Amino acid sequence: MGAVTSTFIAGVELSKKGLGRPIGSLTQLQTIRLGKRYEDRSPLIKDFVPLAPVESLVFGGWDLFPDDMHEAAKKAGVLDREQLEPVRRELAAIKPMPAVADPAYLRNLKPVHSKKGASKWELARQVIADIESFRRKTGCERLVMLWCGSTEILPNRAPCHESIEAFEQGLKDNDPAIPPSMIYAYAAISLGIPYGNGAPNLSADIPALVELAEKTGAPIAGKDFKTGQTLMKTTIAPMLKARMLGLTGWYSTNILGNRDGEVLDDPGSFKTKEKSKMSVLDTILEPKRYPELYGKFHHKVRIDYYPPRGDAKEGWDNIDIRGWMNMPMQIKINFLCRDSILAAPIALDLVLFLDLAKRGGMKGIQEWLSFYFKSPQCREDLQPEHDIFIQHLKLKNTLRLLMGEEVLDHSGLDYYDPERGTPTPAPAPRPKAAKGKKTLAATR
Ligand SMILES: NC(=O)c1ccc[n+]([C@@H]2O[C@H](COP(=O)([O-])OP(=O)(O)OC[C@H]3O[C@@H](n4cnc5c(N)ncnc54)[C@H](O)[C@@H]3O)[C@@H](O)[C@H]2O)c1
């Protein structure tokens, strides 16, 4: 119940009352093109796929501190106090449940509102009981869990991560390789509840929890919301590669002063974040395939905790590139962003899309949601997809597939030569769902 969560929930409550717009949310604002360009069919995504309406969402959560959501939003200081006033009652009614805390994984915050239990197994049972009680109290038909808690220190991969049995035994034995975020993830997934991870923590990204998700039918997605600097990086880097421009160095530095910044001031938590931020360039630029252009670039990422800035983070990127005849050039980016303002719409989209995935019978890793993450979770033998444009295409094509619509390859050849590319039918009525394929159209 920190900055991202309180900004997300306050925004949803304001938009329920028509007092704010969900800018940045694909599920609320974006359209999706269907069929050929001359057909002029571009419904809003929310009218095309059967998403839960925003008005139906209700919220609960856990925190290490007992502040209610209104208090948390005021402390986070992302939205103005006057902006929060019309939803004060709704926010104040959301009180955090006591957290699963472990100081070994989070050094810079001192928990004052946490569960007691003889073992991690016991703590997981308590989280499961919390979820059941939330379901009863609210009368919710369906649930989604989204981790918006602090960045934990990364545990080393351990035998207890490798299978469901080993993980459950690890919970019972208080295995030190199980951090709190894995306990929450286990609780949700064991109930078949979709789980998304907004932090770079491993959480559900271990074989044991992937196996459990497939068994219980829970869709899972992570890790680490793609907001400020990495959003820029995964937008600029594909352009450099598409134009075959070389990269000599990329220096990124940030200042931020919110609680997230305080947590990341601890070298252990920073290491987790750094790993997540560093991985994107190699995967996009493929140095092994293009050693001449990307074989030896210098990549540095810094985050400095600077309290006066609060949530209004400032990021600088200096990018040294090379062009024709190896001539050096530079790109400078100075992004004065607001972290939680960029993260809140991602939280909303993930909740709605994970719920959609569950109803569509999709289980386990949801790679089509990579668009939203800095370190997209994918099958262990695959490279994650970091290029934001491919991620966007993947997301929209998955929605088309789910609804039995034609997947767009964007070659466009068939507009000019019917012999090539996907055959172009004359403008035709909307295609029916492909026979034998599972689609969501029937569940509308
Ligand atoms: N703000 C962004 O744009 C952004 C972008 C990418 C990722 N993230 C990640 O999202 C997470 C949340 O960011 P934020 O800015 O809201 O941070 P925040 O510090 O404001 O909020 C995190 C909250 O999690 C709570 N918490 C920590 N451990 C917990 C536990 N075990 N159980 C329950 N609660 C716990 C903390 O008390 C705090 O209130 C962080 O991990 C951050 O790295 C944020």
The ligand as an SDF file (V2000), in Angstrom:
LIG
                    3D

 44 48  0  0  0  0  0  0  0  0999 V2000
    6.9220    3.5200   -9.0440 N   0  0  0  0  0  0  0  0  0  0  0  0
    7.2680    2.9760  -10.1880 C   0  0  0  0  0  0  0  0  0  0  0  0
    7.1370    3.5620  -11.2290 O   0  0  0  0  0  0  0  0  0  0  0  0
    7.7970    1.6030  -10.2180 C   0  0  0  0  0  0  0  0  0  0  0  0
    8.2820    1.1190  -11.4160 C   0  0  0  0  0  0  0  0  0  0  0  0
    8.7540   -0.1840  -11.4820 C   0  0  0  0  0  0  0  0  0  0  0  0
    8.7250   -0.9630  -10.3610 C   0  0  0  0  0  0  0  0  0  0  0  0
    8.3010   -0.4480   -9.1910 N   0  0  0  0  0  0  0  0  0  0  0  0
    8.3470   -1.2980   -8.0240 C   0  0  0  0  0  0  0  0  0  0  0  0
    7.0640   -1.3620   -7.4410 O   0  0  0  0  0  0  0  0  0  0  0  0
    7.2210   -1.5100   -6.0600 C   0  0  0  0  0  0  0  0  0  0  0  0
    6.3840   -0.4540   -5.3550 C   0  0  0  0  0  0  0  0  0  0  0  0
    6.8880    0.8310   -5.6540 O   0  0  0  0  0  0  0  0  0  0  0  0
    6.3840    2.0750   -4.8000 P   0  0  0  0  0  0  0  0  0  0  0  0
    6.9690    3.2870   -5.4360 O   0  0  0  0  0  0  0  0  0  0  0  0
    4.9320    1.9900   -4.5700 O   0  0  0  0  0  0  0  0  0  0  0  0
    7.1600    1.8100   -3.4260 O   0  0  0  0  0  0  0  0  0  0  0  0
    6.6920    2.2000   -1.9470 P   0  0  0  0  0  0  0  0  0  0  0  0
    7.9150    2.0610   -1.1040 O   0  0  0  0  0  0  0  0  0  0  0  0
    5.9660    3.4890   -1.9290 O   0  0  0  0  0  0  0  0  0  0  0  0
    5.6400    1.0690   -1.5810 O   0  0  0  0  0  0  0  0  0  0  0  0
    5.9940   -0.2350   -1.2940 C   0  0  0  0  0  0  0  0  0  0  0  0
    5.1860   -0.6670   -0.0930 C   0  0  0  0  0  0  0  0  0  0  0  0
    5.4140   -2.0600    0.0930 O   0  0  0  0  0  0  0  0  0  0  0  0
    5.3850   -2.2900    1.4760 C   0  0  0  0  0  0  0  0  0  0  0  0
    6.0100   -3.5820    1.7240 N   0  0  0  0  0  0  0  0  0  0  0  0
    7.3080   -3.9310    1.6490 C   0  0  0  0  0  0  0  0  0  0  0  0
    7.4570   -5.2370    1.9270 N   0  0  0  0  0  0  0  0  0  0  0  0
    6.2270   -5.7240    2.1830 C   0  0  0  0  0  0  0  0  0  0  0  0
    5.7330   -7.0020    2.5270 C   0  0  0  0  0  0  0  0  0  0  0  0
    6.5670   -8.0280    2.7030 N   0  0  0  0  0  0  0  0  0  0  0  0
    4.4060   -7.1590    2.6880 N   0  0  0  0  0  0  0  0  0  0  0  0
    3.5570   -6.1070    2.5180 C   0  0  0  0  0  0  0  0  0  0  0  0
    3.9740   -4.8700    2.2120 N   0  0  0  0  0  0  0  0  0  0  0  0
    5.2910   -4.6830    2.0330 C   0  0  0  0  0  0  0  0  0  0  0  0
    6.1350   -1.1020    2.0650 C   0  0  0  0  0  0  0  0  0  0  0  0
    5.8340   -0.9370    3.4150 O   0  0  0  0  0  0  0  0  0  0  0  0
    5.5880    0.0240    1.1920 C   0  0  0  0  0  0  0  0  0  0  0  0
    4.4590    0.6310    1.7530 O   0  0  0  0  0  0  0  0  0  0  0  0
    8.7080   -1.4230   -5.7590 C   0  0  0  0  0  0  0  0  0  0  0  0
    9.2420   -2.7110   -5.6880 O   0  0  0  0  0  0  0  0  0  0  0  0
    9.2370   -0.7270   -6.9610 C   0  0  0  0  0  0  0  0  0  0  0  0
   10.6030   -1.0330   -7.2100 O   0  0  0  0  0  0  0  0  0  0  0  0
    7.8200    0.8150   -9.1000 C   0  0  0  0  0  0  0  0  0  0  0  0
  1  2  1  0
  2  3  2  0
  2  4  1  0
  4  5  1  0
  4 44  2  0
  5  6  2  0
  6  7  1  0
  7  8  2  0
  8  9  1  0
  8 44  1  0
  9 10  1  0
  9 42  1  0
 10 11  1  0
 11 12  1  0
 11 40  1  0
 12 13  1  0
 13 14  1  0
 14 15  2  0
 14 16  1  0
 14 17  1  0
 17 18  1  0
 18 19  2  0
 18 20  1  0
 18 21  1  0
 21 22  1  0
 22 23  1  0
 23 24  1  0
 23 38  1  0
 24 25  1  0
 25 26  1  0
 25 36  1  0
 26 27  1  0
 26 35  1  0
 27 28  2  0
 28 29  1  0
 29 30  1  0
 29 35  2  0
 30 31  1  0
 30 32  2  0
 32 33  1  0
 33 34  2  0
 34 35  1  0
 36 37  1  0
 36 38  1  0
 38 39  1  0
 40 41  1  0
 40 42  1  0
 42 43  1  0
M  CHG  2   8   1  16  -1
M  END
$$$$
